[in-house]
Amino acid sequence: MSASCQVRVIVDRDLTDRIEEILAGLAPPDEVPSLSSFEIPDDPRWQVDAFFMTTPPKGSIEKALAGHDFAVYPAPEIDWVEQSLIHHQRVEAGRFHIYGSHHEQPHGGGFNIKVDAGMAFGTGQHETTLGCLLAIDDIAKYKPVRKALDLGCGTGILALALAKSLSSTVSQKIMASDIDPVAVDVARDNAGFNHLTDQLHFRVAMGLHDTVLSQQGPYDLIVANILARPLCTMATDIKQALNIGGMVVLSGLLTKQEQMVRQTYKNRGLAFRRRYVIGEWSTLVFQRKA
């Protein structure tokens, strides 16, 4: 499934969160647009881009962004496989060694994971994915995990990391879900590349409101590399999907959004355990107390 529409907004940095929220609200209820914000070289302002599968009505865009500098474009046709091969470099994160099909398999100790992005997010290079990999590696060293879930799996890289590092303790297939059917297909392919098909179960699902995900829980470990606001919206569902003592790894949030996420999960009764900061991005670990 490829994007049909791109909306670009140029704003001051302190407005980027608000603009991302507005753009996310333009999508249909069953769709999550791809959002990105970054500095404009030699300009104090920031650029916020949103890619929509379903093009929002022109009037809705104009009303929502009235007073802002914005433009609407047809989404560019991009060969994501070619782009992933161009930009995908080997990644080392704790005991995990991430490499693409155009690389030789790493030798030595640790866990080798072969991943090609295709049309989904996640080759291990983004700071949020790195943070999650480091958190998974640390948790796997001391916590027995029988049931695990990768929520919003993208290419499946975190599900693969769970399968590799938790193989001695898990009691059932590791669950992995994404709202995008294309991402789930890519994740299944990557599981096959790594000979992990029998250890993983992939689902197309929106959040935790899925019968199979519910039946397979509660979980000892959930990893959710999504975005800050959806993580806050899903806080109650995530808590309820955890076992007592279960842990959740949250990422996809900027450091400036960290306090909002921490307070939301604290209010749900989860205890903060650890943070990983890479660049402008934070990864947080919480544990359910009761």
N, C-alpha and C positions, 0 to 999 in steps of 0.2 A: 504494500500500500504506500503510495508516494504522496507527498504534500501537493496541494492544488493551489495554495495561496500563501504569500509571504507578506506580513505587515511589519514595517520598520518605523520605529519612533525614535526621535532624537530629543533627549531630555537632560536636565541636570542630574548628577549622580544621586542626589537624595530622593529623586522621584522614581528611580528604577524599580524598586519593589512595588510601588503603587501601579506603575504602568504594566508590569508583569501580571499583577492581579487583574487589572482591567482586561488585558489581552486574553488571559485564561478564561475570563468570564464570557468572551465572545464565542467560545467553542460550544458545540452541542453537549448535553449532559453526559453522553457516553464517549466523549472524545477529550483527550488531553493534548493540547498543542505543544510543540517543541519550542522552548523559550531559551534565549541567550541574551546576556548583557555584557558589554565590554567597552573599554575606553576608546575614544576616537583619537588617533594620533594628532598631536598639535592642536587639540581642541579640548576645552575644559568639560565638554558635554560627553554623554554616553549614548551608545546606540543599543536599542532593545529590538530584537527580532523575534517574531513569532511565525511558525510554520503550521498551517492548518490543513488537515485532510479534507475538511468540508469548508468551503469558502463562506465566511460570515456575510450576511446581507450588507450591502454598501451603506445603507442608512444607519445600521447598528454600529458600524465602524466609525462613521463620521460623528455620530452622537456621543459615543464612548470616548473618543479622542479629541473632541472639540477643544480648541485652544492649544493643541500640541502640534509640533512639527512631525507629520507622519506621511508615509507613502505606502501604497498597496501594489504589489507586483505578482505576476504569475510565478509560482515556485520554480526555481531553476531545475532543469533536468541534470542530475548528477549521477555519474557512475560510481556508486558508493563502494563497490568492490575495488575498483581502480584506486579511488582515493584512500581507502583503508590500507592498501598495499604500499602506497606512496608514503603515508605518514606513520604507519605502524612500525614502531621500533620494539626491540626486546625490552621487557620490563622485569625488574627484580623487586619483589615486595615481600619482606620476611623470607619464608621458605618457598615462596611461589616464584616460578620462572615462567613468564608469559611470552609466547612467541607466535609468529604467524606462519602460514604454510610456506612462505617464501624464505623462511629461516631454517637453518639446521637445528635439530633438536638439541637443547642444552644437555651437557653431561655433568655428572656430579650428583650431590645429594639434594634433597628438597622435592618439591612437587612441580613437575612440568605440565603446563597447560597450553594447548595449541588453540588459538582463537583467531578467526577472521570475522571482521565486523559485518560485512555484507551491508544490509540496509538497516542495521540495528545499532544501538549505542553500547559501547563497551569493548575496548581492546586492552584495558588496563593502564592506559596512559593518563587518563584524566585524574585529577587530584582526588575526586570523590571515590573513584574505583580503587585507587591506591590506598586510600584511608580504610575502605572496607576490607581490602585484602589483608592489611596489617592487623585490623581488629579480629578478623576471622583466625588469622595465624595465632594471635595471642590467646584467644579464647580456646582454640583447639588444644593448646598445650596443657590446660589445667581443668577444663570443664567437660565432663562426660555429656555428650549431646546425643539423644536417641532420636529426636524428631527436629527437622530443620526446614525452613522456608526461605526462599529468595523471592521477595515481593517486588515486582517490577524488574524482571530478570534481564531485559535487553538481550544481549548476545549470549547470556547464560554464564558469563565468566565467574560470577560470584557463586552460582550454583555448582559450577565445576570445582571451584576452590573448596566449597563445603564438602562435596563428594570425595575429593582427594584427601582432605585433612581429617575428616571425621569417619572414615571408613571402618575404623575399629570399634566405634561406639554406636553408630546409628542402627535402629531396629527396623526401619522401613525406608522406602525410597524417599530421597530428598525432594521436596516439592518446590516448584518454580513456576511463577505466573507472570503474565504481562497482558496489558490491555490490547496490545498490537499483535495480530496474528502473524505478521511477517517476522516480528522479533522472536516469537515462539518457534517459528520454523527455523530461523537462524540458530537459535539456542539448541534445538534438537540436532541440527547438523553438527554443531560444535561438540555436543555430547558424543555423537558418533565418532568424530575425529579423535576423541580422547578415550574411546572404548569405555564410556561411562553410561551408555544408554540404559542399561539394566539397573542403574543406581539412582536414576532421576525420573521424575514424573512432571511433565510440563503441561500447563493449563493456560488457555486464553480466559482471563478473568479480570473484572474490574474491582480492584481492591480485594478485600477479604470476604465480600458478599458472593461466595461461590460454595455450592454444596460440598464438592469434593475437598476443597481447602479446609472447610469447617470440619468435615468428618475425619480428616487426617490429623487435626490438631487435638489438644493444644500442643504448642511447640516449645522446645527447650531453647531454640535460637531462631530468631527472625532477622533477616538482613533486608533493609529497605533503602535503596539508593534512588531516591525520587527527586522531589523538590520540597522546600521548606514548608510551604503552605499546605500542600496535600498531606505531608507528614503530620502536621498539626490537626488537620481535619480527621485523619485516620487514627489519632492517638488512642481513643477509647476502644476501637476495634482491635488495634494491635495489642493493647493490654489484655483484652479478653481472649485473644488467641494465644497468649503465653501461659505456660505452666507457672505455678508458684516457683520462684527462683529462676525462671527463664530469663533470657537476655535478648535485647534487641539492639542491632547496630543501625544507626540512622545516618544517612548522608544525602548529598545533593543540596546542601545548604551553605551559604556564604557565612563567614565568621560574623558578619554584622547581623545575620539572622539567627545566630546561635542562641542568644538569650531567649528569644521568642519560643524556640523549640524546647529548650531546657525547661522553661517555666510551664509550658503546656504539659509535658510528660511528668514533671514534678506534681502538678495539680491532679494528675491521674493516679498518683501514688507510686510511681516508678522511681527508683533510686538511681541517681547519676553515678556512673562508675569510672568512665575514662573518656578522654577526648584526644583526637589526632588532628593536628592542624597542618595542612600542606598548602602553601600559598595563601590564597584568600578563602580556602574551603575548609570546612570542619566536618569531622566524622565523630559522632557521639555514641557512647555505649550506656545503656540503661538496664536495670534489672527489676523484675517484678517482685515486690516484697510480699504482697498478700492479694 
